[in-house]
Amino acid sequence: MTPATFLAGFVLALGLGGFAVWLWFRSQEATRPLSESLARLEAQMRELEAHRQHALGGIDAHLSSLSKDTVALAQALRGPNSRGRWGELTLKRVAELAGMVPQCDFFEQVSADGRRPDMIVRLPGGRALPVDAKAPLSAYLDAEAAQDAPARIAALDRHAQQLWRHVQELSGREYWGQFDSAPELVVLFLPGEHFLSAALERRPDLLDAALARKVLIATPVTLVSVLKGVAFGWRQETLSANAEELRRIAGEFHERMRTFSEVHVESGRNLQRALEAYNKSVASWDSRLLPSLRRMRELGVGTAPPEPIAIDVTARVPRPVDDGPRNQTVV
């Protein structure tokens, strides 16, 4: 190999090596933004995962607390006192929604013989409708907690039987015999729609059987509708009473107007007589007194007195009520 050939090869190899190094640096610069973006994305993913784990922990804690509260509520509602109090509060709320609180009397304490309803709805005409709140929950809660269909069906059967026993109990009390002019009907109020639907699922004839015993099973929606109808009746009763009062006031007003018109007409007559007497006195002044006064003035005695002025208008006579339009003399 000649020196010239060796030098040419060396230069060529050096150029190729430099070109390769340049290409490597360019590739590193091109991939650096992508690497940085991947690193930032990985950091954000780790941060999101940490937040997710924290949120899941909080949800688990809330669910655990909610589960405990639900169990505590279910246990509390199994007590007869808690159920009764809940039914009474719901009954009051329904009366408020219907705008019937002024016409409803509530009894929170049970009487000694247990024969006093939870609420008396005063109806127009002095009548009264007794309402008793019941909350049969024990069997219903068993049905909701049942793990299989047979256990749920058995619990719903007990629930329907419990509700039917309440119907028989209220029917036997005969509340309508304790109040004057009370309809032969008592309302059994259930504080939830689902209590009635669960009982009807196992005993579809429950409503008809209860009505046959003069017991109306009412849920909040049903009782609101009934109370709204009663409220409408009260409005009509109020309008009727107001109309009677207006008729009485109108009669009194007419009598007072008649008395006033008699006095007014008499005062007009007196005024007319006074005007006539005044005009007569003016005529007497002109014909009898004035000539003598003028003669005395001519003889140098005294001064001229003021002269009265004649009044030519007449008093206006009021028109009778049963008379038609007519022309009147205006003062």
Buried (B, 14 or more C-beta within 10 A) or exposed (E): EEEEEEEEEEEEEEEEEEEEEEEEEEEEEEEEEEEEEEEEEEEEEEEEEEEEEEEEEEEEEEEEEEEEEEEEEEEEBEEEEBBBBBBBEBBBEBBEBBEBEEBBEBBEEEEEEEEBBBBBBBBBEEBBBBBBBBBBBBBBBBBBEBEEEEEBBBBBBBBBBBBBEBBEBBBEBBBBEBBEEBEEEBBBBBBBEEBBEBBBBBBEEBBEBBEEEBBBBBBBEBBBEBBBEBBEBBEEEEEEEEEEEEEEEEEEEEEEEEEEEEEEEEEBEEBBEEBEEBBEEBEEBEEEEBEEBEEEEEEEEEEEEEEBEEEEEEBEEEEEEEEEEEEEEEE
